[in-house]
């Protein structure tokens, strides 16, 4: 259980770093609330799927 939560914390840390990068580069103002972070720690596998899907779709929209 501890490793599961540790992976969740590391995943949410990576999401935070990515959000900061988006904010600086593309002026996107979409911040995470504390409740989003806590939920993300517990359901990180589902969050990972949504993150990858959102990243891919956003990346290709911005490339055009």
mmCIF file of the N, C-alpha and C atoms, coordinates in Angstrom:
data_MODEL
# 
_entry.id   MODEL 
# 
loop_
_atom_site.group_PDB 
_atom_site.id 
_atom_site.type_symbol 
_atom_site.label_atom_id 
_atom_site.label_alt_id 
_atom_site.label_comp_id 
_atom_site.label_asym_id 
_atom_site.label_entity_id 
_atom_site.label_seq_id 
_atom_site.pdbx_PDB_ins_code 
_atom_site.Cartn_x 
_atom_site.Cartn_y 
_atom_site.Cartn_z 
_atom_site.occupancy 
_atom_site.B_iso_or_equiv 
_atom_site.pdbx_formal_charge 
_atom_site.auth_seq_id 
_atom_site.auth_comp_id 
_atom_site.auth_asym_id 
_atom_site.auth_atom_id 
_atom_site.pdbx_PDB_model_num 
ATOM 1   N N  . UNK A 1 1  ? 0.818  -1.195 0.000   1.00 0.00 ? 1  UNK A N  1 
ATOM 2   C CA . UNK A 1 1  ? 0.000  0.000  0.000   1.00 0.00 ? 1  UNK A CA 1 
ATOM 3   C C  . UNK A 1 1  ? 0.861  1.258  0.000   1.00 0.00 ? 1  UNK A C  1 
ATOM 4   N N  . UNK A 1 2  ? 1.960  1.222  0.725   1.00 0.00 ? 2  UNK A N  1 
ATOM 5   C CA . UNK A 1 2  ? 2.848  2.377  0.793   1.00 0.00 ? 2  UNK A CA 1 
ATOM 6   C C  . UNK A 1 2  ? 3.438  2.668  -0.589  1.00 0.00 ? 2  UNK A C  1 
ATOM 7   N N  . UNK A 1 3  ? 3.838  1.632  -1.312  1.00 0.00 ? 3  UNK A N  1 
ATOM 8   C CA . UNK A 1 3  ? 4.416  1.834  -2.640  1.00 0.00 ? 3  UNK A CA 1 
ATOM 9   C C  . UNK A 1 3  ? 3.375  2.388  -3.603  1.00 0.00 ? 3  UNK A C  1 
ATOM 10  N N  . UNK A 1 4  ? 2.145  1.925  -3.500  1.00 0.00 ? 4  UNK A N  1 
ATOM 11  C CA . UNK A 1 4  ? 1.053  2.430  -4.334  1.00 0.00 ? 4  UNK A CA 1 
ATOM 12  C C  . UNK A 1 4  ? 0.869  3.929  -4.112  1.00 0.00 ? 4  UNK A C  1 
ATOM 13  N N  . UNK A 1 5  ? 0.856  4.353  -2.853  1.00 0.00 ? 5  UNK A N  1 
ATOM 14  C CA . UNK A 1 5  ? 0.705  5.776  -2.542  1.00 0.00 ? 5  UNK A CA 1 
ATOM 15  C C  . UNK A 1 5  ? 1.934  6.575  -2.965  1.00 0.00 ? 5  UNK A C  1 
ATOM 16  N N  . UNK A 1 6  ? 3.123  6.002  -2.824  1.00 0.00 ? 6  UNK A N  1 
ATOM 17  C CA . UNK A 1 6  ? 4.337  6.686  -3.244  1.00 0.00 ? 6  UNK A CA 1 
ATOM 18  C C  . UNK A 1 6  ? 4.328  6.919  -4.752  1.00 0.00 ? 6  UNK A C  1 
ATOM 19  N N  . UNK A 1 7  ? 3.915  5.937  -5.506  1.00 0.00 ? 7  UNK A N  1 
ATOM 20  C CA . UNK A 1 7  ? 3.802  6.106  -6.953  1.00 0.00 ? 7  UNK A CA 1 
ATOM 21  C C  . UNK A 1 7  ? 2.778  7.196  -7.260  1.00 0.00 ? 7  UNK A C  1 
ATOM 22  N N  . UNK A 1 8  ? 1.672  7.234  -6.515  1.00 0.00 ? 8  UNK A N  1 
ATOM 23  C CA . UNK A 1 8  ? 0.664  8.272  -6.703  1.00 0.00 ? 8  UNK A CA 1 
ATOM 24  C C  . UNK A 1 8  ? 1.219  9.658  -6.434  1.00 0.00 ? 8  UNK A C  1 
ATOM 25  N N  . UNK A 1 9  ? 2.006  9.798  -5.371  1.00 0.00 ? 9  UNK A N  1 
ATOM 26  C CA . UNK A 1 9  ? 2.611  11.092 -5.048  1.00 0.00 ? 9  UNK A CA 1 
ATOM 27  C C  . UNK A 1 9  ? 3.586  11.502 -6.140  1.00 0.00 ? 9  UNK A C  1 
ATOM 28  N N  . UNK A 1 10 ? 4.401  10.584 -6.606  1.00 0.00 ? 10 UNK A N  1 
ATOM 29  C CA . UNK A 1 10 ? 5.347  10.891 -7.684  1.00 0.00 ? 10 UNK A CA 1 
ATOM 30  C C  . UNK A 1 10 ? 4.616  11.255 -8.974  1.00 0.00 ? 10 UNK A C  1 
ATOM 31  N N  . UNK A 1 11 ? 3.529  10.564 -9.249  1.00 0.00 ? 11 UNK A N  1 
ATOM 32  C CA . UNK A 1 11 ? 2.723  10.866 -10.439 1.00 0.00 ? 11 UNK A CA 1 
ATOM 33  C C  . UNK A 1 11 ? 2.140  12.272 -10.340 1.00 0.00 ? 11 UNK A C  1 
ATOM 34  N N  . UNK A 1 12 ? 1.594  12.630 -9.188  1.00 0.00 ? 12 UNK A N  1 
ATOM 35  C CA . UNK A 1 12 ? 1.023  13.967 -9.035  1.00 0.00 ? 12 UNK A CA 1 
ATOM 36  C C  . UNK A 1 12 ? 2.107  15.035 -9.072  1.00 0.00 ? 12 UNK A C  1 
ATOM 37  N N  . UNK A 1 13 ? 3.298  14.729 -8.599  1.00 0.00 ? 13 UNK A N  1 
ATOM 38  C CA . UNK A 1 13 ? 4.409  15.672 -8.707  1.00 0.00 ? 13 UNK A CA 1 
ATOM 39  C C  . UNK A 1 13 ? 4.740  15.924 -10.174 1.00 0.00 ? 13 UNK A C  1 
ATOM 40  N N  . UNK A 1 14 ? 4.773  14.860 -10.967 1.00 0.00 ? 14 UNK A N  1 
ATOM 41  C CA . UNK A 1 14 ? 5.040  15.005 -12.397 1.00 0.00 ? 14 UNK A CA 1 
ATOM 42  C C  . UNK A 1 14 ? 3.947  15.825 -13.071 1.00 0.00 ? 14 UNK A C  1 
ATOM 43  N N  . UNK A 1 15 ? 2.702  15.627 -12.676 1.00 0.00 ? 15 UNK A N  1 
ATOM 44  C CA . UNK A 1 15 ? 1.598  16.398 -13.233 1.00 0.00 ? 15 UNK A CA 1 
ATOM 45  C C  . UNK A 1 15 ? 1.766  17.875 -12.881 1.00 0.00 ? 15 UNK A C  1 
ATOM 46  N N  . UNK A 1 16 ? 2.147  18.175 -11.658 1.00 0.00 ? 16 UNK A N  1 
ATOM 47  C CA . UNK A 1 16 ? 2.359  19.560 -11.238 1.00 0.00 ? 16 UNK A CA 1 
ATOM 48  C C  . UNK A 1 16 ? 3.463  20.222 -12.057 1.00 0.00 ? 16 UNK A C  1 
ATOM 49  N N  . UNK A 1 17 ? 4.555  19.516 -12.275 1.00 0.00 ? 17 UNK A N  1 
ATOM 50  C CA . UNK A 1 17 ? 5.657  20.060 -13.075 1.00 0.00 ? 17 UNK A CA 1 
ATOM 51  C C  . UNK A 1 17 ? 5.187  20.312 -14.501 1.00 0.00 ? 17 UNK A C  1 
ATOM 52  N N  . UNK A 1 18 ? 4.413  19.399 -15.050 1.00 0.00 ? 18 UNK A N  1 
ATOM 53  C CA . UNK A 1 18 ? 3.895  19.562 -16.400 1.00 0.00 ? 18 UNK A CA 1 
ATOM 54  C C  . UNK A 1 18 ? 2.944  20.758 -16.489 1.00 0.00 ? 18 UNK A C  1 
ATOM 55  N N  . UNK A 1 19 ? 2.086  20.929 -15.496 1.00 0.00 ? 19 UNK A N  1 
ATOM 56  C CA . UNK A 1 19 ? 1.168  22.068 -15.481 1.00 0.00 ? 19 UNK A CA 1 
ATOM 57  C C  . UNK A 1 19 ? 1.937  23.380 -15.426 1.00 0.00 ? 19 UNK A C  1 
ATOM 58  N N  . UNK A 1 20 ? 2.995  23.439 -14.640 1.00 0.00 ? 20 UNK A N  1 
ATOM 59  C CA . UNK A 1 20 ? 3.809  24.652 -14.577 1.00 0.00 ? 20 UNK A CA 1 
ATOM 60  C C  . UNK A 1 20 ? 4.467  24.934 -15.915 1.00 0.00 ? 20 UNK A C  1 
ATOM 61  N N  . UNK A 1 21 ? 4.916  23.913 -16.592 1.00 0.00 ? 21 UNK A N  1 
ATOM 62  C CA . UNK A 1 21 ? 5.523  24.080 -17.913 1.00 0.00 ? 21 UNK A CA 1 
ATOM 63  C C  . UNK A 1 21 ? 4.491  24.601 -18.918 1.00 0.00 ? 21 UNK A C  1 
ATOM 64  N N  . UNK A 1 22 ? 3.288  24.038 -18.882 1.00 0.00 ? 22 UNK A N  1 
ATOM 65  C CA . UNK A 1 22 ? 2.224  24.511 -19.769 1.00 0.00 ? 22 UNK A CA 1 
ATOM 66  C C  . UNK A 1 22 ? 1.884  25.969 -19.487 1.00 0.00 ? 22 UNK A C  1 
ATOM 67  N N  . UNK A 1 23 ? 1.840  26.329 -18.226 1.00 0.00 ? 23 UNK A N  1 
ATOM 68  C CA . UNK A 1 23 ? 1.508  27.691 -17.850 1.00 0.00 ? 23 UNK A CA 1 
ATOM 69  C C  . UNK A 1 23 ? 2.547  28.672 -18.371 1.00 0.00 ? 23 UNK A C  1 
ATOM 70  N N  . UNK A 1 24 ? 3.816  28.301 -18.284 1.00 0.00 ? 24 UNK A N  1 
ATOM 71  C CA . UNK A 1 24 ? 4.874  29.185 -18.772 1.00 0.00 ? 24 UNK A CA 1 
ATOM 72  C C  . UNK A 1 24 ? 4.915  29.242 -20.292 1.00 0.00 ? 24 UNK A C  1 
ATOM 73  N N  . UNK A 1 25 ? 4.806  28.112 -20.936 1.00 0.00 ? 25 UNK A N  1 
ATOM 74  C CA . UNK A 1 25 ? 4.997  28.069 -22.384 1.00 0.00 ? 25 UNK A CA 1 
ATOM 75  C C  . UNK A 1 25 ? 3.777  28.519 -23.171 1.00 0.00 ? 25 UNK A C  1 
ATOM 76  N N  . UNK A 1 26 ? 2.602  28.059 -22.778 1.00 0.00 ? 26 UNK A N  1 
ATOM 77  C CA . UNK A 1 26 ? 1.400  28.322 -23.558 1.00 0.00 ? 26 UNK A CA 1 
ATOM 78  C C  . UNK A 1 26 ? 0.401  29.233 -22.850 1.00 0.00 ? 26 UNK A C  1 
ATOM 79  N N  . UNK A 1 27 ? 0.798  29.787 -21.707 1.00 0.00 ? 27 UNK A N  1 
ATOM 80  C CA . UNK A 1 27 ? -0.063 30.699 -20.944 1.00 0.00 ? 27 UNK A CA 1 
ATOM 81  C C  . UNK A 1 27 ? -1.398 30.067 -20.591 1.00 0.00 ? 27 UNK A C  1 
ATOM 82  N N  . UNK A 1 28 ? -1.382 28.780 -20.246 1.00 0.00 ? 28 UNK A N  1 
ATOM 83  C CA . UNK A 1 28 ? -2.587 28.058 -19.855 1.00 0.00 ? 28 UNK A CA 1 
ATOM 84  C C  . UNK A 1 28 ? -2.763 28.218 -18.350 1.00 0.00 ? 28 UNK A C  1 
ATOM 85  N N  . UNK A 1 29 ? -3.917 28.685 -17.931 1.00 0.00 ? 29 UNK A N  1 
ATOM 86  C CA . UNK A 1 29 ? -4.198 28.889 -16.506 1.00 0.00 ? 29 UNK A CA 1 
ATOM 87  C C  . UNK A 1 29 ? -5.189 27.840 -16.035 1.00 0.00 ? 29 UNK A C  1 
ATOM 88  N N  . UNK A 1 30 ? -4.732 26.634 -15.840 1.00 0.00 ? 30 UNK A N  1 
ATOM 89  C CA . UNK A 1 30 ? -5.576 25.549 -15.363 1.00 0.00 ? 30 UNK A CA 1 
ATOM 90  C C  . UNK A 1 30 ? -4.865 24.901 -14.186 1.00 0.00 ? 30 UNK A C  1 
ATOM 91  N N  . UNK A 1 31 ? -5.224 25.322 -12.983 1.00 0.00 ? 31 UNK A N  1 
ATOM 92  C CA . UNK A 1 31 ? -4.522 24.828 -11.802 1.00 0.00 ? 31 UNK A CA 1 
ATOM 93  C C  . UNK A 1 31 ? -5.302 23.692 -11.148 1.00 0.00 ? 31 UNK A C  1 
ATOM 94  N N  . UNK A 1 32 ? -4.583 22.876 -10.423 1.00 0.00 ? 32 UNK A N  1 
ATOM 95  C CA . UNK A 1 32 ? -5.192 21.767 -9.691  1.00 0.00 ? 32 UNK A CA 1 
ATOM 96  C C  . UNK A 1 32 ? -5.516 22.205 -8.277  1.00 0.00 ? 32 UNK A C  1 
ATOM 97  N N  . UNK A 1 33 ? -6.670 21.807 -7.791  1.00 0.00 ? 33 UNK A N  1 
ATOM 98  C CA . UNK A 1 33 ? -7.044 22.063 -6.398  1.00 0.00 ? 33 UNK A CA 1 
ATOM 99  C C  . UNK A 1 33 ? -6.494 20.935 -5.533  1.00 0.00 ? 33 UNK A C  1 
ATOM 100 N N  . UNK A 1 34 ? -6.485 21.153 -4.238  1.00 0.00 ? 34 UNK A N  1 
ATOM 101 C CA . UNK A 1 34 ? -5.958 20.148 -3.324  1.00 0.00 ? 34 UNK A CA 1 
ATOM 102 C C  . UNK A 1 34 ? -6.771 18.856 -3.410  1.00 0.00 ? 34 UNK A C  1 
ATOM 103 N N  . UNK A 1 35 ? -8.075 18.979 -3.621  1.00 0.00 ? 35 UNK A N  1 
ATOM 104 C CA . UNK A 1 35 ? -8.903 17.767 -3.728  1.00 0.00 ? 35 UNK A CA 1 
ATOM 105 C C  . UNK A 1 35 ? -8.526 16.968 -4.977  1.00 0.00 ? 35 UNK A C  1 
ATOM 106 N N  . UNK A 1 36 ? -8.186 17.660 -6.063  1.00 0.00 ? 36 UNK A N  1 
ATOM 107 C CA . UNK A 1 36 ? -7.735 16.978 -7.278  1.00 0.00 ? 36 UNK A CA 1 
ATOM 108 C C  . UNK A 1 36 ? -6.444 16.214 -7.027  1.00 0.00 ? 36 UNK A C  1 
ATOM 109 N N  . UNK A 1 37 ? -5.566 16.814 -6.267  1.00 0.00 ? 37 UNK A N  1 
ATOM 110 C CA . UNK A 1 37 ? -4.286 16.165 -5.969  1.00 0.00 ? 37 UNK A CA 1 
ATOM 111 C C  . UNK A 1 37 ? -4.473 14.916 -5.112  1.00 0.00 ? 37 UNK A C  1 
ATOM 112 N N  . UNK A 1 38 ? -5.308 15.015 -4.083  1.00 0.00 ? 38 UNK A N  1 
ATOM 113 C CA . UNK A 1 38 ? -5.536 13.870 -3.196  1.00 0.00 ? 38 UNK A CA 1 
ATOM 114 C C  . UNK A 1 38 ? -6.211 12.731 -3.952  1.00 0.00 ? 38 UNK A C  1 
ATOM 115 N N  . UNK A 1 39 ? -7.208 13.051 -4.741  1.00 0.00 ? 39 UNK A N  1 
ATOM 116 C CA . UNK A 1 39 ? -7.881 12.018 -5.538  1.00 0.00 ? 39 UNK A CA 1 
ATOM 117 C C  . UNK A 1 39 ? -6.904 11.401 -6.526  1.00 0.00 ? 39 UNK A C  1 
ATOM 118 N N  . UNK A 1 40 ? -6.054 12.223 -7.133  1.00 0.00 ? 40 UNK A N  1 
ATOM 119 C CA . UNK A 1 40 ? -5.063 11.720 -8.076  1.00 0.00 ? 40 UNK A CA 1 
ATOM 120 C C  . UNK A 1 40 ? -4.068 10.770 -7.456  1.00 0.00 ? 40 UNK A C  1 
ATOM 121 N N  . UNK A 1 41 ? -3.738 10.991 -6.191  1.00 0.00 ? 41 UNK A N  1 
ATOM 122 C CA . UNK A 1 41 ? -2.810 10.095 -5.489  1.00 0.00 ? 41 UNK A CA 1 
ATOM 123 C C  . UNK A 1 41 ? -3.427 8.709  -5.327  1.00 0.00 ? 41 UNK A C  1 
ATOM 124 N N  . UNK A 1 42 ? -4.720 8.653  -5.056  1.00 0.00 ? 42 UNK A N  1 
ATOM 125 C CA . UNK A 1 42 ? -5.363 7.370  -4.809  1.00 0.00 ? 42 UNK A CA 1 
ATOM 126 C C  . UNK A 1 42 ? -5.784 6.643  -6.085  1.00 0.00 ? 42 UNK A C  1 
ATOM 127 N N  . UNK A 1 43 ? -6.091 7.372  -7.134  1.00 0.00 ? 43 UNK A N  1 
ATOM 128 C CA . UNK A 1 43 ? -6.532 6.705  -8.374  1.00 0.00 ? 43 UNK A CA 1 
ATOM 129 C C  . UNK A 1 43 ? -5.576 7.035  -9.524  1.00 0.00 ? 43 UNK A C  1 
ATOM 130 N N  . UNK A 1 44 ? -4.280 7.017  -9.243  1.00 0.00 ? 44 UNK A N  1 
ATOM 131 C CA . UNK A 1 44 ? -3.298 7.408  -10.234 1.00 0.00 ? 44 UNK A CA 1 
ATOM 132 C C  . UNK A 1 44 ? -3.288 6.559  -11.501 1.00 0.00 ? 44 UNK A C  1 
ATOM 133 N N  . UNK A 1 45 ? -3.606 5.272  -11.486 1.00 0.00 ? 45 UNK A N  1 
ATOM 134 C CA . UNK A 1 45 ? -3.595 4.555  -12.774 1.00 0.00 ? 45 UNK A CA 1 
ATOM 135 C C  . UNK A 1 45 ? -4.634 5.114  -13.754 1.00 0.00 ? 45 UNK A C  1 
ATOM 136 N N  . UNK A 1 46 ? -5.798 5.447  -13.238 1.00 0.00 ? 46 UNK A N  1 
ATOM 137 C CA . UNK A 1 46 ? -6.822 6.048  -14.102 1.00 0.00 ? 46 UNK A CA 1 
ATOM 138 C C  . UNK A 1 46 ? -6.385 7.451  -14.511 1.00 0.00 ? 46 UNK A C  1 
ATOM 139 N N  . UNK A 1 47 ? -5.808 8.184  -13.566 1.00 0.00 ? 47 UNK A N  1 
ATOM 140 C CA . UNK A 1 47 ? -5.305 9.522  -13.872 1.00 0.00 ? 47 UNK A CA 1 
ATOM 141 C C  . UNK A 1 47 ? -4.211 9.496  -14.913 1.00 0.00 ? 47 UNK A C  1 
ATOM 142 N N  . UNK A 1 48 ? -3.379 8.485  -14.880 1.00 0.00 ? 48 UNK A N  1 
ATOM 143 C CA . UNK A 1 48 ? -2.308 8.353  -15.866 1.00 0.00 ? 48 UNK A CA 1 
ATOM 144 C C  . UNK A 1 48 ? -2.879 8.168  -17.267 1.00 0.00 ? 48 UNK A C  1 
ATOM 145 N N  . UNK A 1 49 ? -3.913 7.373  -17.385 1.00 0.00 ? 49 UNK A N  1 
ATOM 146 C CA . UNK A 1 49 ? -4.551 7.155  -18.693 1.00 0.00 ? 49 UNK A CA 1 
ATOM 147 C C  . UNK A 1 49 ? -5.127 8.461  -19.222 1.00 0.00 ? 49 UNK A C  1 
ATOM 148 N N  . UNK A 1 50 ? -5.851 9.208  -18.368 1.00 0.00 ? 50 UNK A N  1 
ATOM 149 C CA . UNK A 1 50 ? -6.420 10.485 -18.797 1.00 0.00 ? 50 UNK A CA 1 
ATOM 150 C C  . UNK A 1 50 ? -5.340 11.508 -19.125 1.00 0.00 ? 50 UNK A C  1 
ATOM 151 N N  . UNK A 1 51 ? -4.258 11.514 -18.354 1.00 0.00 ? 51 UNK A N  1 
ATOM 152 C CA . UNK A 1 51 ? -3.175 12.448 -18.607 1.00 0.00 ? 51 UNK A CA 1 
ATOM 153 C C  . UNK A 1 51 ? -2.527 12.188 -19.963 1.00 0.00 ? 51 UNK A C  1 
ATOM 154 N N  . UNK A 1 52 ? -2.229 10.946 -20.249 1.00 0.00 ? 52 UNK A N  1 
ATOM 155 C CA . UNK A 1 52 ? -1.595 10.610 -21.529 1.00 0.00 ? 52 UNK A CA 1 
ATOM 156 C C  . UNK A 1 52 ? -2.530 10.959 -22.687 1.00 0.00 ? 52 UNK A C  1 
ATOM 157 N N  . UNK A 1 53 ? -3.801 10.639 -22.538 1.00 0.00 ? 53 UNK A N  1 
ATOM 158 C CA . UNK A 1 53 ? -4.780 10.956 -23.584 1.00 0.00 ? 53 UNK A CA 1 
ATOM 159 C C  . UNK A 1 53 ? -4.872 12.471 -23.800 1.00 0.00 ? 53 UNK A C  1 
ATOM 160 N N  . UNK A 1 54 ? -4.974 13.237 -22.723 1.00 0.00 ? 54 UNK A N  1 
ATOM 161 C CA . UNK A 1 54 ? -5.056 14.690 -22.822 1.00 0.00 ? 54 UNK A CA 1 
ATOM 162 C C  . UNK A 1 54 ? -3.791 15.297 -23.390 1.00 0.00 ? 54 UNK A C  1 
ATOM 163 N N  . UNK A 1 55 ? -2.645 14.761 -22.992 1.00 0.00 ? 55 UNK A N  1 
ATOM 164 C CA . UNK A 1 55 ? -1.377 15.273 -23.498 1.00 0.00 ? 55 UNK A CA 1 
ATOM 165 C C  . UNK A 1 55 ? -1.270 15.069 -25.000 1.00 0.00 ? 55 UNK A C  1 
ATOM 166 N N  . UNK A 1 56 ? -1.602 13.889 -25.458 1.00 0.00 ? 56 UNK A N  1 
ATOM 167 C CA . UNK A 1 56 ? -1.496 13.586 -26.886 1.00 0.00 ? 56 UNK A CA 1 
ATOM 168 C C  . UNK A 1 56 ? -2.441 14.468 -27.702 1.00 0.00 ? 56 UNK A C  1 
ATOM 169 N N  . UNK A 1 57 ? -3.684 14.595 -27.263 1.00 0.00 ? 57 UNK A N  1 
ATOM 170 C CA . UNK A 1 57 ? -4.640 15.410 -28.027 1.00 0.00 ? 57 UNK A CA 1 
ATOM 171 C C  . UNK A 1 57 ? -4.258 16.876 -27.992 1.00 0.00 ? 57 UNK A C  1 
ATOM 172 N N  . UNK A 1 58 ? -3.823 17.397 -26.849 1.00 0.00 ? 58 UNK A N  1 
ATOM 173 C CA . UNK A 1 58 ? -3.421 18.800 -26.756 1.00 0.00 ? 58 UNK A CA 1 
ATOM 174 C C  . UNK A 1 58 ? -2.157 19.057 -27.555 1.00 0.00 ? 58 UNK A C  1 
ATOM 175 N N  . UNK A 1 59 ? -1.231 18.161 -27.511 1.00 0.00 ? 59 UNK A N  1 
ATOM 176 C CA . UNK A 1 59 ? 0.037  18.337 -28.226 1.00 0.00 ? 59 UNK A CA 1 
ATOM 177 C C  . UNK A 1 59 ? -0.204 18.459 -29.723 1.00 0.00 ? 59 UNK A C  1 
ATOM 178 N N  . UNK A 1 60 ? -1.046 17.595 -30.268 1.00 0.00 ? 60 UNK A N  1 
ATOM 179 C CA . UNK A 1 60 ? -1.280 17.644 -31.704 1.00 0.00 ? 60 UNK A CA 1 
ATOM 180 C C  . UNK A 1 60 ? -2.175 18.804 -32.105 1.00 0.00 ? 60 UNK A C  1 
ATOM 181 N N  . UNK A 1 61 ? -3.029 19.309 -31.223 1.00 0.00 ? 61 UNK A N  1 
ATOM 182 C CA . UNK A 1 61 ? -3.814 20.510 -31.525 1.00 0.00 ? 61 UNK A CA 1 
ATOM 183 C C  . UNK A 1 61 ? -2.915 21.732 -31.569 1.00 0.00 ? 61 UNK A C  1 
ATOM 184 N N  . UNK A 1 62 ? -1.946 21.818 -30.651 1.00 0.00 ? 62 UNK A N  1 
ATOM 185 C CA . UNK A 1 62 ? -1.046 22.964 -30.614 1.00 0.00 ? 62 UNK A CA 1 
ATOM 186 C C  . UNK A 1 62 ? -0.034 22.945 -31.745 1.00 0.00 ? 62 UNK A C  1 
ATOM 187 N N  . UNK A 1 63 ? 0.255  21.780 -32.298 1.00 0.00 ? 63 UNK A N  1 
ATOM 188 C CA . UNK A 1 63 ? 1.217  21.662 -33.390 1.00 0.00 ? 63 UNK A CA 1 
ATOM 189 C C  . UNK A 1 63 ? 0.651  22.217 -34.698 1.00 0.00 ? 63 UNK A C  1 
ATOM 190 N N  . UNK A 1 64 ? -0.671 22.176 -34.858 1.00 0.00 ? 64 UNK A N  1 
ATOM 191 C CA . UNK A 1 64 ? -1.276 22.590 -36.130 1.00 0.00 ? 64 UNK A CA 1 
ATOM 192 C C  . UNK A 1 64 ? -1.253 24.062 -36.319 1.00 0.00 ? 64 UNK A C  1 
# 
